[in-house]
Amino acid sequence: MINKQELVSVIIPAYNLESYIERSLRSVLEQTYENIEIIVVNDGSKDSTAEVAEKILKNAGKIYKIINQKNQGASVARNTGLTAAQGKYIKFLDGDDTLFPWTVEELVGAIEENKCDIAFGGQNVVNLKGKILYRYDEMYEYTQGVYESKEILKKFLLQTMHISLNSSIFLKEIIDKNFIKFTPGTRYSEDNEFISKYLYYSGSGYVFNKAVANALYRIKSTTKIPSLSVFHNVGAMLRLKRFFEERREREIAKIIESECIPAAYTWTIGNLAFNGYPLFDWLRIARMDKVRRNVISYKIHNKNTKFGKQQNFLISLFRFSPFLVYVLLRSYSYILKILHR
């Protein structure tokens, strides 16, 4: 049995999540680990997110804070939560995602029993009914146990090991000592940037070979055109490359240049197609020399997984016909919407 005296701060950024935040909060309140404070950062919601959170938490018997701020994005909301957090451990959770009842206890236990600086596992993608749409083990393959942080960082950057904020737990001391923050204004890959910097400053981590969190797949409006802000993925990788170059970590910087930046372009182009960016505008972007060069140079290292095989097929098809890639991704998006209404 692990020592339950150390406080865990669970930070939940929330924007217009009145229909979802109860699920997330209930999953935190049901944790077998008892010593938890819950920090909800209401990021300028226009609905009753804050009121729903207050109603659930006020009689729950947990330390909690609901912080209201003007809308500045998830990065600033998480930074606000970090400033307010009093726990030894930091656990992030998006306001529409959930944990298993044992998640915090097992993550903290792994850190304390193995004297690590981070513990994490996989993450499934589920619909509102709880049905698993994507299993983590269909996307990644690795062995459970203790790894040196630099090895984890390399595997993470090469996308052969999955780490998300939802499925990880961190030491606040390392975050504070090294001034690790989320980049304000960044809407995509701010989590990867934060995690990579944390791994750089940590010594070792414990990896669970199972899902420890569930991310909710939400059907987006078909009338809303996706934003080019998804290219923030690329910006985050460029900042990380500079971060490691400044610290003379040339091997890591090289991995980011040759692996992560092409991956960021590939994910961005795929995201735009999947979410319905206008076809001819999408084709114009996809055929830009820098974009095309990065997409076709993207190396897939987990080719044996179901997800890796799908990626490999789409990259091969992109070389032949970007148009067909767009059609396939849009068709898949429509099928998901029909199946999960």
Steps between C-alpha positions, in 0.01 A plus 500: 500500500645836403520801728188707436623808684656678200257741336417461131377811316266415213486795257202514266484776235144549382333706228130458420485147641175511696385176332823311567678623810287298741638177351856622550444621854320180601796298375730705726268475801488121457878462528622242752780746582343730757731799548406702193431866438297588192573822311254592227613794287194642328652658191235763428220252429181646356288219643447369854824299526604670825156459657488129413847449650405688817182295544694173473795597718348704782386199703752246372734520798805590292722805495405690188538832324305638208700777337325726250706682239439661165535271202872457425521138389590170666871586530439805718228314694743221587764754602242664726430161655871435555535829686210412728599136558623398845564132435828312478362335188331660201231319302349667195160399366306658216149598601330247272728202568502243781723288722455147626436476878851364560691737268645746752582232757692288251684796344609639838589150617724446197690822568545431872587132468749553217629845601409643160413853391206418273256213452264452209299248304287481190179678413195362323267711287132446586161637402239642738362152566844383611558281195868479409564640153879478507696279737845624599646156426385533139729802471803423718706203617745516788606315815381605846766608748758766589680693225757776508330827414724565199397164353134585563550838335646342186221243478241772560641720226520203263136422587577146611395581858181686587481768770206733551422746777193294590702182546800641692590626844778750569703634793422865569852555632652425158247723325561793735879462524542506123226755421317259270188665364254457216556745215215757506295523183597155376195289421669184378801297624539720807479175697779335300719805553438496876555124534825509297645774719396317815669181382818696427516615862402166657699185568277200439139401448269205546299383200175306532412273210128567537255785466469720809263762354224541244488791255155592372443518125252780441323548169569850372262714302509429127440870429810624680806528277814378682759762577854521365604536864564125480835606355587592860619137503787600276578810705520294819752264341711791372508646853601163642778467244635838605465406870720192459747671269556769762583225750734325256276193481582450134369143476158602633492811280580282198215261583261795518624636167489171310208327674276733701466788257396269212260329741352837596440596137346159432266513800398855412415420139308192611310695765393766251372239255324293765320805637389635164733781398381608150636255244668736254654709779622178662654378173678832457654464847579129460684566173721773644860387467585523872181322604525223241871446566439458872199272461670256262813493719301403810631170639259269680674299772204303633413333170388176664209660684156550348543877515849481348374296207226755434752784512738320267221444247393866506857628458552269202170617352593865558807455279271385222190715555436753780144523369430134583641550850258788552205292376589208727543713812179694438310177438636351822399815687142475370481130592611575856238773532226262385612214725543707815206737503 
